[in-house]
Amino acid sequence: MRQPIANKSHYANGITLLDKQFDDLFHHEKGPGALPASKLENNTDLKGIIVPHAPLPLCGPCASWAYKALAEMPEKPDVYFLIGQAQHSTGAGATMETHQTPYGEARVDQTLLRAIVEKGHLALNDKLHQEESVIEVQLPFLQFINKSRMEGIKIIPLLLNTDSEINELAVDIKETLLEQNKKAAFIFITNFTSYGRDFKYVPFTDNIQEQIVDLDKKLFGALTTNDKDTFFEIVKENVIPISGYAALQMYFKLFGDRPIELEQYYLSGDLNNTYTASVSYAALVIR
């Protein structure tokens, strides 16, 4: 059992408190303004979402836009892939462990994951997942939007790095889903420009907010036009810290030819009024 490590620092620690927190996030001035409907019959099906990771009071209003779209899919997926990058090490891998949250247990689709691992381009790394909260912070959101079937949802938790065999693993994932006739939705986890001494990124000291926004606009311009080469060239040329770099590599490999829409974007400084340590949050929906 993978025990929670961020249930006091990143999200509310209790069912009632979590329900209240999510209600507030969806109705926040930077949120979508309403809780998700159970589904929208005329809603265009989606392949996945890109969401930020941070304490929910900061990134939650942004993420709620993407999770609302995910909740309103006309057909619920069989499994959710959660794909991020370790923040405290260069490790990579998956885990078969059930994840505990205040809402209960989020279980791994072990049959699906085992088949992917057996193809040889993904290892298991339980210890890494026990020490990292990138995926954990998404799970209460995912459980909240699946309240009517919370105990039945299945997940595939993946932490990748720049040494991961992204191309081969993407093929393995697609093939295994076809072989097992399963419908998946993908949650790619990343923040965008992270500015400040804590991130070892202080390329400018004047007009900080405006210059961060300018960098992010360039990234989103490349992202939403499916221009992978330009996206990573911008990151490289400006040495931008992207917390989910490998997750975005996987996004481009799996869905780089699909329509993608930017639903919400803001800086952490827009909420806490400081831009000397700023993280850019964005919610995108992949159609």
Backbone as a ProteinNet text record, in pm:
[ID]
protein_1_A
[PRIMARY]
MRQPIANKSHYANGITLLDKQFDDLFHHEKGPGALPASKLENNTDLKGIIVPHAPLPLCGPCASWAYKALAEMPEKPDVYFLIGQAQHSTGAGATMETHQTPYGEARVDQTLLRAIVEKGHLALNDKLHQEESVIEVQLPFLQFINKSRMEGIKIIPLLLNTDSEINELAVDIKETLLEQNKKAAFIFITNFTSYGRDFKYVPFTDNIQEQIVDLDKKLFGALTTNDKDTFFEIVKENVIPISGYAALQMYFKLFGDRPIELEQYYLSGDLNNTYTASVSYAALVIR
[TERTIARY]
84.9	0	88.5	63.6	137.3	62.3	122.4	59.3	77.5	-18.4	-5.6	104.5	170.5	273.8	245.3	140.4	111.7	-27.1	-89.5	-228.5	-243.5	-133.6	-142	-79.8	20.3	90.8	26.7	-39.5	-86	-237.6	-307.1	-452.8	-513	-642.3	-710.7	-707	-694.3	-677.1	-806.1	-901.6	-1029.1	-1136.5	-1232.7	-1335.5	-1416.3	-1466.5	-1549.1	-1469.1	-1346.1	-1260.5	-1225.6	-1203	-1172.9	-1292.8	-1410.3	-1531	-1545.5	-1524.2	-1533.4	-1423.4	-1302.9	-1192.4	-1220.2	-1268.9	-1294.9	-1412.3	-1512.6	-1623.4	-1570.5	-1481.9	-1423.4	-1336.2	-1260.8	-1170.7	-1249.2	-1354.3	-1432.8	-1507.5	-1540.5	-1612.7	-1520.4	-1391.5	-1293.9	-1302.1	-1260.1	-1265.4	-1179.9	-1079.2	-997.4	-1035.5	-1137.6	-1188.8	-1297.3	-1357.9	-1459.5	-1594	-1615	-1737.5	-1849.5	-1829.3	-1933.1	-1868.6	-1936.6	-1892	-1918.8	-1845.7	-1869.4	-2008.2	-2066.7	-2184.6	-2137.4	-2229.5	-2189.3	-2134.7	-2192.2	-2139.8	-2221.5	-2165.5	-2236.7	-2253.8	-2376.9	-2402.7	-2343.5	-2341.8	-2288.9	-2143.7	-2079.9	-1941	-1849.3	-1759.1	-1662.1	-1572.4	-1559	-1474.6	-1332.8	-1260	-1123.4	-1028.3	-901.6	-797.5	-727.1	-723.5	-654.5	-644.4	-567.3	-551.4	-406.5	-366.5	-239.5	-272.4	-217.3	-252	-125.3	-132.2	-17.4	-12.6	97.9	108.6	169.3	104.7	144.2	39.7	55.8	-54.5	-182.6	-293.1	-417.1	-467	-444.9	-488.9	-426.1	-308.7	-243.3	-280.4	-261.8	-282.4	-422.6	-497.7	-627.1	-729.8	-746.4	-843.2	-812.1	-683.7	-642.9	-675.2	-629.8	-650.6	-798.4	-883.2	-1025.8	-1088.7	-1034.4	-1085.9	-1067	-948	-918.9	-996.9	-1005	-1077.3	-1227.4	-1279.3	-1420.5	-1445.7	-1356	-1369.8	-1356.9	-1264.7	-1245	-1369.1	-1429.4	-1548.6	-1667.6	-1672.2	-1788.1	-1773.4	-1674.4	-1661.4	-1788.8	-1838.9	-1963	-1947.5	-1824.4	-1798.9	-1679.8	-1700.1	-1593.3	-1484.7	-1357.6	-1249.3	-1239.1	-1174.5	-1148.1	-1032.4	-941	-819.8	-768.1	-706.7	-643.4	-491.7	-418.9	-274.1	-236.4	-158.5	-105.9	43.6	89	227.1	294.1	396.9	470.5	619.2	693.1	837.9	877.1	965.3	1011.2	1073.1	1046.1	1095.2	1217.4	1242.9	1350.9	1460.6	1452.5	1555.2	1546.5	1637.9	1635.1	1576.4	1507.5	1450.9	1332.2	1295.8	1180.3	1121.5	998.9	935.9	790.2	728.8	587.6	576.8	455.4	430.8	299.2	294.9	172.6	93.5	149.6	89.2	-41.5	-136.4	-258.4	-223.8	-283.7	-257.8	-369.6	-332.3	-429.3	-442.6	-565	-592.8	-702.6	-731.3	-842.7	-976.2	-993.4	-1116.4	-1120.9	-1006.5	-1002.6	-888.9	-907.6	-800.6	-817.7	-705.8	-700.3	-614.7	-675.7	-608.2	-548.3	-433.4	-364.3	-427.7	-438	-479.2	-356.8	-341.7	-220	-206.3	-317.5	-311.5	-254.4	-302.1	-254.6	-109.3	-77.2	58.5	159.3	123.5	215.1	247.2	146.7	168.2	259.5	245	333.1	475.9	492.6	626.9	694.3	617.9	674.5	728.8	687.1	738	879.5	926.4	1068.3	1117.7	1028.4	1074.6	1028.8	982.1	936.1	966.6	1024.5	1056.2	961.2	953.8	880.7	976.3	926.7	1009.7	919.7	881.7	790.2	847.8	975.7	1038.1	1027.9	1050.5	1040.8	902	799	661.5	625.3	684.7	658.6	713.6	817.1	885.3	840.9	764.6	724.8	574.2	534.7	392.8	327.9	402.8	351.2	220	215.8	94.8	-7.7	36.8	-55.4	-149.1	-95.6	-176.2	-292.4	-279.5	-387.5	-498.6	-468	-562.9	-691.5	-686.8	-813.8	-901.1	-838.5	-913	-982.9	-908.1	-961.9	-1073.3	-1056.6	-1160.8	-1284.8	-1263.5	-1376.5	-1465.8	-1406.1	-1487.7	-1546.3	-1507.2	-1561.7	-1633.4	-1698.7	-1756.2	-1854.2	-1929.4	-2030.9	-1969.3	-1841.8	-1773.9	-1630.5	-1613.2	-1479.7	-1400.2	-1464	-1391.5	-1359.6	-1420.7	-1400.4	-1297.7	-1249.6	-1154.8	-1020.4	-952.8	-820.6	-720.3	-597.3	-494.4	-368.4	-287.2	-151.7	-59.9	14.2	101.4	242.5	284.7	414.7	495.4	617.1	712.8	824.7	841.1	940.7	1054.8	1164.8	1270.9	1324.9	1422.6	1470.3	1549	1581.6	1647.3	1548	1421.2	1320.4	1308.5	1273.6	1257.1	1117.1	1102	970.8	905.3	979.4	921	873.7	959.4	925.7	811	815.1	710.4	575.1	574.8	449.3	388	471.5	422.6	369.5	441.8	397.6	260.5	240.3	113	-1	20.7	-83.8	-116.7	-12.6	-34.1	-108	-70.1	-131.3	-277.1	-307.8	-447	-531.2	-476	-547.5	-562.8	-455.9	-458.4	-561.3	-577	-670.2	-804.6	-819.4	-945.7	-993	-901.8	-933.8	-925.5	-1018.5	-1022.4	-951.8	-858	-779.4	-794.5	-780.8	-764	-629.4	-560.6	-424.9	-418.5	-349.4	-328.2	-178.1	-135.9	5.1	25.4	125.6	141.5	266.6	250.1	365.1	328.3	425.7	418.3	500.2	481.6	558	669.1	687.6	802.7	803.6	913.3	932.3	1047.5	1013.9	1110.7	1150.2	1278.6	1324.8	1449	1507.7	1632	1611.6	1493.1	1466.6	1472.9	1445.4	1446.2	1575.2	1667	1793.9	1768.7	1667.4	1630.1	1592.2	1690	1666.9	1729.3	1672.6	1731.7	1703.2	1612	1579.2	1528.5	1542.5	1499.8	1405.1	1380.3	1286.3	1162.1	1048.6	922.7	905.6	923.3	927.4	798.9	685.8	558.4	540.7	566.2	546.9	640.5	765	860.4	830.9	780.6	739.1	622.1	524.5	407.6	450.3	547.6	595.8	657.4	736.4	793.7	684.4	588.4	480.9	398.6	373.5	296.4	366.2	497.5	572.8	557.2	564.6	548.5	410.4	306.6	170.1	142.7	206.2	189.8	239.5	355.8	409.5	327.5	284.8	210.5	77	4.4	-130.2	-130.9	-13.6	-3.6	71.1	90.1	154.2	295.8	366.1	501.1	601.8	625.3	712.7	853.7	910.1	1048.3	1063.3	971.3	979.6	960.1	869.3	845.2	974	1039.6	1159.2	1279.4	1280.4	1383.9	1370.5	1247.2	1224.1	1270.7	1237	1279.7	1432	1497.5	1643.2	1711.8	1667.5	1732.9	1720.6	1607.4	1584.9	1614.8	1657.2	1691.1	1575.6	1453.7	1334.9	1317.7	1304.5	1274.3	1129.7	1114.1	982.8	975.7	891.2	893.3	849.1	771.8	724.4	776.1	902.5	963.9	941	971.6	956.5	809.5	721.4	577.6	530.5	583.8	545.8	606.3	725	778.8	682.5	629.4	534	404	360	239.4	255.9	367.5	388.4	394.7	453.8	464.3	328.2	244	113.7	9.5	11.1	-101.1	-57.2	66	116.9	47.6	-41.6	-117.2	-264.1	-298.5	-438.3	-464.1	-588.4	-620.6	-602.3	-545.6	-527.5	-565.3	-639.3	-693.2	-645.8	-602.4	-564.5	-690.7	-724.3	-846.7	-823.5	-709.2	-680.2	-529.4	-485.4	-343.3	-328.3	-241.9	-203.2	-73.6	-16.5	105	69.8	151.4	128.4	127.8	208.1	211.7	80.6	-3.4	-134.4	-223.5	-190.3	-268	-198.7	-66.2	2.7	79.6	65.9	120.4	271.7	341.9	487.4	535.3	619.6	669.1	818.5	881.1	1022.6	1041.3	936.2	933.2	799.9	800	674.9	673.9	558.4	538.3	418.8	431.4	324.3	237.6	107.3	11.1	-76.8	-101.8	-189	-271.5	-392.7	-481.4	-513.2	-481.9	-507.6	-586.7	-668.4	-752.9	-716.4	-690.3	-649.5	-770.7	-808.7	-928.3	-892.8
-119.6	0	124.7	213.1	338.5	440.9	480.9	573.5	718.2	805.8	945.8	1018.2	1111	1192.3	1341.7	1377.2	1518.8	1559.5	1475.7	1500.9	1611.4	1665.9	1782.1	1904.7	1882.4	1994.4	2042.6	1951.8	1986.8	1983.7	1908.3	1901.4	1866.7	1889.3	1871.6	1725.5	1704.7	1569.1	1519.9	1480.5	1430.7	1445	1354.7	1352.5	1481.7	1523.1	1643.7	1766.7	1774.9	1888.5	1889	1770.1	1761.5	1802.9	1755.9	1794.7	1947.1	2009.9	2155.7	2220.7	2166.6	2224.1	2218.3	2105.8	2094.1	2182.5	2191.9	2282.7	2425.3	2464.6	2598.9	2617	2514.6	2525.6	2539.9	2460.1	2469.8	2602.8	2661.3	2788.8	2909.1	2886	2992.6	3089.7	3213.9	3312.6	3272.3	3188.9	3138.9	2996	2941.6	2810.4	2821.7	2709.8	2711.1	2767.3	2780	2842.7	2747.3	2617.8	2518.9	2382.2	2297.2	2158.7	2085	1976.3	1901.4	1838.6	1832.7	1749.8	1604.5	1508.5	1367.7	1331.7	1391.5	1381.5	1476.7	1513.1	1594.8	1513.3	1487	1399.4	1455	1589.1	1649.2	1692.3	1646.5	1682.4	1598.9	1665.3	1594.4	1510.8	1384.8	1297.1	1350.7	1321.6	1369.9	1255.9	1280.6	1179.8	1196.7	1319.4	1342.1	1488.4	1516.8	1653	1675	1801.6	1843	1931.7	1897.9	1969.2	2000.9	2100.7	2135.8	2053.2	2066.1	2003.7	2105.5	2116.9	2211	2195.1	2260.3	2263	2311.4	2244.2	2273	2416.4	2485.1	2624.8	2710.7	2670.6	2746.5	2694.2	2565.2	2513.6	2459	2436.4	2370.2	2440	2573.9	2639.5	2618.9	2617.7	2592.4	2448	2352.5	2211.5	2176	2245.5	2211.5	2228	2316.5	2329.7	2199.1	2141.7	2018	1900.7	1893.9	1782.1	1791.2	1910.6	1925.2	1864	1893.1	1834.9	1682.7	1634.9	1490.5	1424	1489.3	1433.7	1426.7	1516.8	1527.8	1449.9	1360.8	1272	1190.1	1174.5	1097.4	949.5	898.3	758.1	751.6	695.5	689.6	592	625.4	534	415.3	311.1	194.1	219.4	308.1	329.8	471.6	528.3	659.4	642.5	689.3	696.9	831	827.9	949.8	952.9	1050.3	1053.3	1182.5	1167.9	1282.7	1255.3	1342.7	1328.9	1349.7	1265.7	1278.2	1416.1	1474.6	1608.1	1606.7	1494.8	1489.9	1390.4	1331.3	1238.9	1227.1	1150	1124.5	986.9	931.2	797.7	795.1	675	655.5	518.1	499.3	368.7	378.2	262.6	250.1	179.2	169.2	93.3	18.6	-99.8	-179.7	-149.6	-70.6	-51.7	27.4	-13.9	62.8	191.5	302.5	433.5	469.3	501.4	542.7	694.7	743.8	886.6	900.4	1021.9	1037.7	985.4	983.1	931.1	778	715.2	569.2	521.9	408	345.3	370.2	402.3	411.3	294.6	202.1	77.2	81.3	20.9	9.9	-102.5	-79.5	-187	-275.3	-375.2	-455.1	-541.1	-587	-667.5	-586	-464.6	-376.5	-336.8	-295.3	-249.6	-363.3	-481.2	-595	-624.9	-614.6	-642	-536.7	-411.7	-305.7	-328.8	-359.6	-383.5	-500.7	-604.2	-723.5	-695.9	-585.7	-550.6	-495.1	-460.8	-436.1	-292.6	-193.6	-54.1	26.4	-42.3	22.8	-69.4	-13.6	-91.4	-53.6	-138.7	-107.3	-40.8	58.9	131.6	182.3	91.8	127	235.3	227	322.1	464.9	481.6	614.9	673.8	595.1	644.4	673.9	600.5	626.5	761.5	808.6	931.7	1054.7	1035.3	1146.1	1170.9	1298.2	1333.8	1385.1	1387.4	1443.6	1378	1245.2	1172.8	1175.5	1162.5	1159.8	1280.2	1399.1	1520.8	1518.7	1440.7	1432.9	1338	1242.4	1134.9	1182.1	1270.1	1316.6	1389	1465.6	1529.3	1422.2	1319.4	1213	1137.9	1114.5	1046.6	1134.3	1263.5	1355.4	1358.2	1359.8	1366.1	1230.5	1126.1	991.5	940.7	1030.5	992.2	875.7	869.8	764.9	628.1	626.1	500	501.9	569.9	594.5	466.7	365.5	242.3	159.8	194.5	115.1	170.9	292.1	348.5	277.2	267.7	205.9	306.7	299	393.2	319.2	391	348.3	465.3	456.8	568.2	553	651	646.2	771.3	752.5	862.5	838.3	931.7	918.4	1017.2	996.9	1096.8	1106.7	1193.7	1218.3	1100.3	1003.1	881.6	769.6	792.5	689.5	664.8	542.3	506.3	549.2	680.3	740.4	682.3	678.5	632.4	487.8	403.3	261.9	239.2	311.9	296.2	342.6	448.2	495.6	388.3	321.7	211.8	98.2	65.1	-42	-10.6	113.9	154.2	139.8	191.5	183.3	37.6	-43.1	-183.6	-257.6	-234	-307.2	-267.7	-142.3	-99.1	-167	-178.3	-247.3	-395.7	-456.5	-599.9	-632.6	-542.5	-567.8	-497.5	-430.6	-365.1	-271.3	-183.3	-90.4	53.8	132.1	275	349.9	436.5	508.6	658.9	729.8	875.1	903.5	1003.9	1032.6	1165.8	1165.7	1286.3	1312.8	1415.1	1453.6	1565.7	1550.5	1639.5	1724.2	1855.2	1944.4	2087	2159.7	2304.5	2358.5	2485.9	2545.8	2633.4	2753.7	2830.8	2842.7	2800.3	2812.7	2909.4	3025.4	3135.7	3158.4	3184.8	3222.5	3146.2	3189.1	3127.5	2981.9	2950.9	2811.5	2717	2771.4	2690.1	2710.6	2788.7	2820.3	2881.7	2968	3030	3175.9	3264.6	3409	3478.1	3455.8	3513.3	3663.2	3716.1	3859.4	3901	4028.3	4079.8	4198.5	4245	4354.8	4302	4364.3	4325	4173.5	4115.9	3969.9	3905.7	3953.7	3893.4	3894.6	4010.5	4022.8	3931.2	3917.9	3835.2	3685.8	3646.8	3507.7	3476.1	3565	3544.3	3535.2	3618.4	3614.6	3479.2	3424.3	3291.3	3185.5	3190.9	3091.4	3099.8	3220.3	3235	3167.6	3177.3	3110	2958.2	2908.4	2764.2	2717.4	2790.6	2749.7	2763.1	2861.7	2875.9	2752.7	2701.2	2580.1	2457.4	2451.8	2335.7	2320.7	2429.4	2422.5	2414.7	2429.7	2408.3	2278.5	2195.9	2064.6	2074.5	2182.9	2204.8	2159.2	2029.8	1971	2028.1	2037.8	2084.2	2225.2	2313.4	2451.2	2457.3	2376.8	2376.9	2347.1	2238.4	2200.3	2289.3	2351.5	2450	2572.1	2617.1	2730.6	2697.6	2577.8	2534	2533.7	2477.7	2465.1	2600.6	2683.3	2812.5	2904.6	2896.1	2983	2914.4	2787.3	2707.4	2709.1	2692.1	2703.4	2576.2	2589.6	2470.3	2424.1	2309	2248.9	2122.8	2122.6	2014.1	1880.4	1883.5	1759.3	1741.9	1775.4	1770.1	1634.2	1525.4	1391.8	1357.1	1405	1381.8	1448.1	1566.5	1635.1	1566	1507.5	1426.8	1312.5	1248.1	1139.1	1192.1	1309.3	1368.8	1384.5	1445.2	1468.5	1336.9	1234.6	1106.3	1040.7	1050	985.2	1066.9	1200.3	1282.8	1410.7	1414.5	1537	1579.1	1494.7	1530.8	1558.3	1564.9	1585	1731.6	1779.7	1915.1	1927.3	2037.3	2061.7	2206.9	2226.7	2359.1	2403.4	2528.2	2587.2	2638.1	2579.7	2615.3	2724	2718.9	2817.5	2829.1	2946.2	2971.7	3090	3075.2	3188.3	3154.2	3252.3	3234.6	3221.4	3147.6	3138.5	3276.9	3367.6	3504	3578.8	3535.9	3599.7	3573.3	3466.4	3433.8	3476.9	3461.7	3495.9	3627.6	3697.7	3833.6	3842.8	3737.5	3746.1	3677.4	3748.9	3693.7	3661.9	3687	3652.4	3502.1	3432.2	3285.2	3246.8	3223.8	3208	3078.5	3013.2	2891.3	2911.8	2870.6	2887.6	2762.2	2781.4	2671.3	2681.3	2568.5	2566.8	2439.9	2451.6	2336.6	2328	2215	2193.6	2064.5	2064.8	1949.5	1896.9	1767.5	1701.4	1631.2	1671.9	1615.6	1499.8
0	0	0	-93.1	-100.4	-14.9	97.3	189.7	143.7	172	130.2	206.2	138.6	202.7	187.5	111.3	86	132.5	217.4	256.9	360.1	408	496.5	431.7	348	286.5	156.6	81.1	-52.5	-68.7	13.5	0.6	136	149.9	278.4	322.4	452.1	505.3	570.2	487.2	538.4	432.6	432.7	328.3	326.1	440.8	446.3	405.8	455.1	421.6	273.3	217	73.9	-10.6	25.3	-48.3	-51.2	63.6	72	-11.2	-5.3	-81.7	-231.6	-280.9	-423.9	-466.6	-383.2	-414.4	-429.5	-339	-345.1	-469.2	-505.1	-620.2	-750.6	-767.6	-890.1	-898.6	-783.6	-782.6	-761.3	-755.4	-738.7	-857.3	-835.5	-943.2	-1063.2	-1040.6	-1150.5	-1189.2	-1127.8	-1163.7	-1268.5	-1309	-1414.7	-1369.8	-1238.3	-1189.4	-1156	-1179.7	-1150.9	-1133.1	-1056.3	-1043.9	-1174.8	-1201	-1325	-1327.1	-1446.2	-1466.4	-1472.1	-1453.5	-1457.8	-1595.2	-1698.3	-1834.9	-1921.3	-2035.1	-2131.6	-2258.1	-2295.6	-2409.9	-2539.2	-2552.7	-2674.4	-2659	-2551.8	-2527.7	-2617.2	-2685.9	-2767.9	-2677.9	-2711.3	-2630	-2628.4	-2521.7	-2512.6	-2482.9	-2514	-2494.6	-2361	-2312.4	-2187.3	-2152.8	-2048.5	-2000.1	-1958.3	-1953.2	-1894.9	-1776.1	-1659.4	-1536.3	-1457.3	-1369.1	-1285.1	-1157.2	-1084.8	-952.9	-856.1	-741.4	-636	-526.6	-412.5	-316.9	-385.1	-358.3	-429.6	-415.7	-302.1	-298.9	-408.3	-457.3	-563.4	-702.6	-726.9	-862.7	-885.5	-779.1	-790.7	-876.7	-865.1	-952.9	-1100.8	-1134	-1272.3	-1311.8	-1232.1	-1264.1	-1275.4	-1201.4	-1201.5	-1340.1	-1422.4	-1559.5	-1636.3	-1625.1	-1698.3	-1640.5	-1507.5	-1446.3	-1472.9	-1487.7	-1523.7	-1661.3	-1756.2	-1889.9	-1884.4	-1802.2	-1789.6	-1730	-1633.6	-1568.5	-1662.9	-1759.8	-1847.1	-1977.5	-1982.5	-2098.5	-2114.5	-2235.1	-2253.6	-2221.2	-2233.5	-2200.1	-2104.5	-1987.3	-1887.7	-1932.6	-1910.4	-1949.2	-1854.8	-1902.8	-1818.7	-1722.9	-1764	-1685.9	-1710.7	-1607.7	-1617.9	-1605.9	-1704.8	-1695.5	-1632.5	-1526	-1464.9	-1489.7	-1566.9	-1614.3	-1569.4	-1486.8	-1437.7	-1439.2	-1371.4	-1360.8	-1215.3	-1165.7	-1027	-1004.3	-887.8	-856.4	-765.6	-700.1	-601.6	-637.8	-756.5	-800.9	-952.1	-1008.6	-1152.5	-1181.9	-1084.3	-1099.8	-1194.4	-1234.4	-1322.7	-1295.3	-1338.7	-1324.7	-1286	-1272.8	-1236.9	-1102.9	-1052.3	-930.2	-941.3	-883.6	-877.1	-750.2	-660.7	-529.2	-535	-453.8	-433.7	-360.2	-403.2	-342.9	-245.5	-124.4	-22.2	-22.5	-18.3	-1.6	103.5	149.1	243.3	189.6	57.6	-1.1	-3.4	11.9	4.9	-84	-146.8	-224	-373.7	-437.8	-584.2	-631.7	-703.8	-738.4	-878.5	-890.7	-1018.6	-1101.6	-1231.1	-1322.2	-1342.3	-1256.8	-1256.2	-1381.7	-1435	-1556.7	-1672.6	-1686.3	-1792.9	-1769.6	-1648.5	-1620.8	-1635.7	-1588.3	-1598.4	-1745.2	-1830.8	-1973	-2035.9	-1993	-2045	-1999.2	-1870.9	-1815.8	-1886.3	-1917	-1980.8	-2121.1	-2181.6	-2314.7	-2307.6	-2187.9	-2169.5	-2168.9	-2174.4	-2178.4	-2057.2	-1955.7	-1833	-1716.2	-1610	-1489.8	-1377	-1276.9	-1155.3	-1056.2	-984.3	-888.5	-776	-686.4	-578	-487.8	-457.1	-363.9	-416.3	-545.4	-604.8	-583.7	-607.7	-594.6	-449.2	-356.8	-215.7	-171.9	-241.1	-201.1	-279	-386.7	-473	-463.1	-463.4	-447.5	-575.9	-686.3	-811.2	-851.6	-847.7	-885.9	-774	-652.3	-538.4	-536	-565.4	-556.7	-656.1	-764.7	-864	-821.4	-734.8	-706.9	-638.9	-536.3	-480.2	-582.6	-673.3	-782.4	-866.8	-904.3	-987.6	-916.4	-787.5	-710	-694.9	-675.9	-658.1	-781.3	-900.5	-1022.9	-1058.6	-984.1	-1006.3	-881.4	-808.6	-679.7	-690	-797.3	-808.9	-835.8	-876.1	-905	-851.7	-741.2	-688.3	-666.4	-611.1	-579.1	-702.8	-815.6	-935.6	-1031.9	-1007.3	-1102.9	-1091.9	-1205.1	-1211.3	-1267.5	-1217.3	-1258.7	-1304.5	-1382.6	-1416.8	-1381	-1269.9	-1228.6	-1285.5	-1365.1	-1430.5	-1398.7	-1352.9	-1338.4	-1438.4	-1531.8	-1636.8	-1613.9	-1684.9	-1687.4	-1828.6	-1848.4	-1984.4	-2040.4	-1955.4	-2004.2	-2035.3	-2005.7	-2032.7	-2183.3	-2217.6	-2358.6	-2403.3	-2422.4	-2447	-2572.2	-2682.7	-2808.9	-2799.2	-2745.9	-2735.2	-2636.1	-2525.2	-2424.1	-2477.2	-2555.2	-2614.7	-2703.4	-2781.3	-2866.2	-2779.8	-2672.9	-2583	-2523.5	-2481.8	-2421.5	-2522	-2642.3	-2744.7	-2777.6	-2795.9	-2831.3	-2720.5	-2596.6	-2485.7	-2467.3	-2484.9	-2476.5	-2584.6	-2704.3	-2812.1	-2780.5	-2732.4	-2701.3	-2593.9	-2497.2	-2387	-2407	-2522.2	-2557.7	-2446.2	-2403.5	-2295.5	-2343.1	-2292.4	-2322.8	-2210.2	-2245.6	-2145.4	-2161.6	-2050.5	-2050.7	-1986	-2036.5	-1993.3	-1919.1	-1806.1	-1726.7	-1723.7	-1797.7	-1801.3	-1700.4	-1614.1	-1499.9	-1518.1	-1524.4	-1538.3	-1501.5	-1450.9	-1444.3	-1560.8	-1589.6	-1698.5	-1638.3	-1678.3	-1631.4	-1479.4	-1419.6	-1274.5	-1251.3	-1197.1	-1185.1	-1039.6	-1017.4	-884.2	-842.9	-733.7	-687.3	-646.2	-593.9	-554.8	-674.8	-793.1	-915.2	-995.2	-937	-1004.6	-1142.1	-1146.3	-1274.1	-1251.5	-1273.9	-1259.9	-1381.7	-1500.3	-1621.8	-1637.4	-1558.2	-1562.6	-1425.1	-1395.6	-1265.2	-1277.3	-1397.8	-1421.7	-1492.6	-1463.1	-1528.8	-1527.4	-1409.2	-1396.7	-1446.8	-1398.6	-1437.6	-1589.1	-1650.3	-1794.4	-1872	-1825.4	-1898.8	-1882.8	-1765.2	-1748.2	-1842.1	-1844.5	-1931.1	-2077.2	-2116	-2254.6	-2287.8	-2196.2	-2216.8	-2228.5	-2136.4	-2138.6	-2265.9	-2314.3	-2437.2	-2554.4	-2557.8	-2664.5	-2652.6	-2529.8	-2508.8	-2550.6	-2508.6	-2542	-2691.2	-2755	-2898.9	-2972.4	-2930.5	-2992.5	-2954.3	-2828.6	-2779	-2851.1	-2863.6	-2920.3	-3072.7	-3135.3	-3279.7	-3310.7	-3207.4	-3222.5	-3279.1	-3243.4	-3294.1	-3187.5	-3184	-3082.8	-3088.6	-3207.4	-3219.4	-3165.1	-3202.3	-3153.6	-3003.3	-2950.2	-2805.8	-2730.6	-2765.6	-2691	-2724.4	-2843.6	-2873.9	-2783.8	-2760.2	-2671.3	-2530	-2484.6	-2351.1	-2342.3	-2444	-2442.3	-2452.2	-2545	-2567.8	-2446.8	-2376.2	-2261.2	-2128.2	-2134.7	-2016.1	-1915.3	-1964.6	-1880.4	-1797.1	-1665.6	-1584.4	-1608.4	-1668.1	-1692.2	-1606.6	-1505.1	-1406.3	-1463	-1569.5	-1630.5	-1771.7	-1792.1	-1925.4	-1992.2	-1920	-1977.5	-2001	-1913.5	-1933	-2061.9	-2091.8	-2215.1	-2337.1	-2321.5	-2430.9	-2463.8	-2360.3	-2382.1	-2442.3	-2397.2	-2455.9	-2607.1	-2647.7	-2790.6	-2867.7	-2807.5	-2876.9	-2892.5	-2790.8	-2795.1	-2870.4	-2851.9	-2900.2	-2970	-3016.7	-3077.9	-3205.3	-3258.1	-3378	-3346.8	-3218.1	-3178.1	-3144.1	-3159.1	-3114.8	-2963.7	-2919.8	-2777	-2747.5	-2639.8	-2607.5	-2470.1	-2461.2	-2333.1	-2264.4	-2149.8	-2078.6	-1972.5	-1904.7	-1800.3	-1783.7	-1744.5	-1724.1	-1629.8	-1531.7	-1447.5	-1375.6	-1310	-1231.3	-1084.4	-1011	-866.4	-803.7	-860.1	-808.7	-824.2	-918.8	-934.8	-813.6	-737.9	-618.5	-489.6	-483.9	-358.1	-364.4	-478.6	-493.4	-480.1	-518	-525.1	-652.2	-727.6	-853.4	-847.8	-733.3	-720.3	-706.2	-672.4	-674.2	-736.3	-866.9	-941.3	-1020.9	-1021.5	-1099.6	-1191.8	-1314.5	-1413.6	-1419.7	-1400.3	-1402.3	-1525.8	-1590	-1707.8	-1708.4	-1757.6	-1778.5	-1926.2	-1985.8	-2128	-2147.2	-2251.6	-2282.2	-2419.9	-2427.7	-2551.6	-2613.6	-2730.5	-2794.9	-2887.7
[MASK]
+++++++++++++++++++++++++++++++++++++++++++++++++++++++++++++++++++++++++++++++++++++++++++++++++++++++++++++++++++++++++++++++++++++++++++++++++++++++++++++++++++++++++++++++++++++++++++++++++++++++++++++++++++++++++++++++++++++++++++++++++++++++++++++++++++++++++++++++++++++++++++++++

